[in-house]
Amino acid sequence: MGGYGEAEAEDLSASSTLVHFDRPLPLLRVPLLAGASDDPSAGPFVLAFRDADSWRAAFRSTEARVVEQCEAGARVGCSLSASKKCSPPWWKTLLGLSSVDFAEREKCEEREMAACLEASRGPCSRFAREKCLPAFRDARISSVGPTGFPQLGSENPKLEPIDQTNYRGSALLEEIFTEIVSSRS
């Protein structure tokens, strides 16, 4: 009667009112002191991948996701195209000039779908590469370790001055393309 009963107290218990959140994802890139060659008007920090391995993993993952989404879109388009290609003209069915053989139409659609999906694989790969290259080519990769000293065995072939704290992803792109070409052959 207007007061809080025992049932209402249970509803307000910590276990029923606590909201659980997923653990935060680790940062893909970390703030890093800008080097001497970096634009000073951009500020004292730049965002950089921790190392070349994290850059490679992010590049591969992003490219795979874009290809996956492109192929999903291609499946929809191929399905519509195959259905349209394999169906008799509407007026023939309406006038009774052709009967619909559903088994034959299904086989036709399967052939058309397979051909269309196979044809979309190359363009989807090129599309993913075109979308990923500019961002990852210009991305920065840290050349200093967590202690602030240059990383041992840094993979940057163009890293010359000791005061440079990062390098661009373009230094690693040739290696990625070599891996892609060798995996296809």
KETOR-406125 format. One line per 8 residues: number of its first residue (from 1); their letters; for each residue y, z, x of C-alpha. Coordinates in Angstrom, 2 decimals. Last residue first. Example, Ala and Ser with C-alpha at 12.3 -4.5 7.8 and 13.67 -1.06 7.14 Angstrom:
2
2) SA) -1.06 7.14 13.67  -4.50 7.80 12.30
! end
This chain:
185
185) SRSSVIET) -19.42 -57.21 50.06  -17.39 -55.25 47.53  -17.46 -51.97 49.50  -16.23 -53.73 52.65  -13.16 -55.14 50.85  -12.23 -51.78 49.33  -12.73 -49.89 52.60  -10.55 -52.39 54.51
177) FIEELLAS) -7.90 -52.10 51.80  -7.84 -48.31 52.15  -7.53 -48.52 55.97  -4.63 -50.96 55.67  -2.92 -48.57 53.25  -2.84 -45.62 55.66  0.55 -46.19 57.39  1.98 -47.32 54.03
169) GRYNTQDI) 1.48 -43.74 52.86  4.67 -42.73 54.59  5.07 -40.15 57.36  6.03 -36.51 57.46  7.57 -33.75 59.57  9.26 -35.86 62.26  10.74 -33.52 64.87  8.09 -34.42 67.48
161) PELKPNES) 9.14 -38.06 67.54  6.37 -40.68 67.45  4.32 -40.82 64.29  3.49 -44.51 63.79  -0.31 -44.17 64.14  -0.43 -41.40 61.56  -3.93 -39.96 61.54  -2.94 -36.51 62.76
153) GLQPFGTP) -5.71 -35.27 65.04  -4.27 -31.78 65.26  -1.61 -31.24 62.66  1.88 -30.80 64.08  3.07 -27.19 63.94  4.53 -25.50 60.86  1.62 -23.09 60.42  0.45 -24.87 57.27
145) GVSSIRAD) 0.00 -28.06 59.29  2.64 -30.64 60.08  2.27 -34.39 59.57  2.68 -34.13 55.85  2.13 -37.31 53.88  5.00 -38.95 52.05  4.56 -41.40 49.22  6.21 -44.81 49.66
137) RFAPLCKE) 2.97 -46.81 49.76  1.47 -44.50 47.13  4.11 -45.23 44.51  4.45 -48.94 45.27  0.69 -49.51 45.55  -0.51 -47.78 42.39  0.72 -50.22 39.72  -0.17 -53.41 41.61
129) RAFRSCPG) -3.55 -51.93 42.60  -4.35 -51.02 39.01  -3.37 -54.51 37.80  -5.48 -56.17 40.51  -8.50 -54.08 39.51  -7.92 -54.83 35.82  -7.56 -58.56 36.57  -10.90 -58.56 38.40
121) RSAELCAA) -12.81 -56.65 35.73  -11.47 -58.64 32.76  -13.72 -61.69 33.26  -16.84 -59.51 33.16  -15.59 -57.92 29.96  -14.99 -61.33 28.37  -18.39 -62.70 29.35  -20.21 -59.62 28.08
113) MEREECKE) -18.23 -59.58 24.84  -18.84 -63.30 24.22  -22.58 -62.95 24.76  -22.77 -59.84 22.53  -20.67 -61.54 19.84  -22.98 -64.58 19.81  -26.04 -62.36 19.56  -24.47 -60.50 16.61
105) REAFDVSS) -23.53 -63.79 14.93  -27.10 -65.05 15.27  -28.47 -61.90 13.65  -25.78 -61.96 10.94  -26.51 -65.50 9.80  -23.53 -66.14 7.51  -24.06 -69.05 5.14  -22.06 -72.20 5.51
97) LGLLTKWW) -20.58 -74.70 3.03  -20.25 -72.08 0.28  -16.59 -72.91 -0.36  -15.48 -69.40 0.62  -17.78 -69.29 3.63  -16.45 -72.61 4.89  -12.86 -71.52 4.14  -13.09 -68.43 6.25
89) PPSCKKSA) -14.05 -70.36 9.38  -17.38 -69.15 10.72  -17.33 -65.94 12.76  -18.28 -66.04 16.41  -14.86 -66.62 17.96  -13.05 -64.07 15.78  -15.60 -61.35 16.43  -15.64 -62.12 20.14
81) SLSCGVRA) -11.83 -62.00 20.35  -11.61 -58.72 18.47  -14.27 -57.12 20.65  -12.73 -58.57 23.80  -9.34 -57.08 22.91  -10.82 -53.65 22.29  -12.96 -53.83 25.42  -9.92 -55.00 27.43
73) GAECQEVV) -8.04 -51.87 26.40  -10.89 -49.71 27.65  -11.03 -51.83 30.83  -7.34 -51.15 31.46  -7.80 -47.42 30.90  -10.71 -47.29 33.35  -8.86 -49.40 35.93  -5.84 -47.07 35.67
65) RAETSRFA) -8.09 -44.03 36.05  -9.89 -45.51 39.08  -6.56 -46.31 40.78  -5.33 -42.78 40.20  -8.50 -41.22 41.59  -8.60 -43.49 44.63  -4.94 -42.87 45.49  -5.20 -39.11 44.88
57) ARWSDADR) -8.28 -38.85 47.11  -6.63 -40.90 49.86  -3.45 -38.79 49.75  -5.51 -35.57 49.81  -7.39 -36.88 52.86  -4.17 -37.92 54.65  -2.80 -34.39 54.53  -0.84 -31.95 52.38
49) FALVFPGA) 0.73 -34.72 50.31  4.50 -34.63 50.57  7.48 -33.63 48.46  10.73 -33.64 50.42  13.02 -30.73 51.26  16.51 -30.26 52.75  18.24 -32.39 50.15  18.29 -36.05 49.14
41) SPDDSAGA) 21.66 -36.51 50.91  19.93 -35.85 54.26  17.83 -39.06 53.99  14.73 -38.49 56.12  14.56 -39.57 59.80  15.32 -36.07 61.09  12.53 -34.57 59.02  12.76 -32.98 55.61
33) LLPVRLLP) 11.23 -29.55 55.25  8.14 -29.83 53.07  7.63 -29.16 49.38  3.99 -29.61 48.37  2.15 -32.46 46.70  -0.87 -32.34 44.41  -0.11 -28.80 43.40  -3.17 -26.83 42.36
25) LPRDFHVL) -4.01 -26.95 38.66  -3.09 -23.87 36.69  -5.95 -21.79 35.25  -6.45 -22.49 31.58  -4.62 -20.17 29.23  -6.03 -17.28 27.23  -3.93 -15.91 24.37  -4.38 -12.21 23.67
17) TSSASLDE) -3.89 -11.31 19.99  -7.50 -10.70 19.02  -8.53 -8.81 22.16  -5.30 -6.81 22.28  -5.78 -5.45 18.79  -3.46 -6.58 16.03  -6.16 -7.74 13.64  -8.03 -4.45 14.16
9) AEAEGYGG) -4.94 -2.47 13.12  -4.74 -4.52 9.91  -8.27 -3.52 8.97  -7.50 0.19 9.59  -4.58 0.16 7.26  -0.92 -0.28 8.06  1.27 0.90 5.25  2.66 -1.15 2.35
1) M) 0.00 0.00 0.00
! end
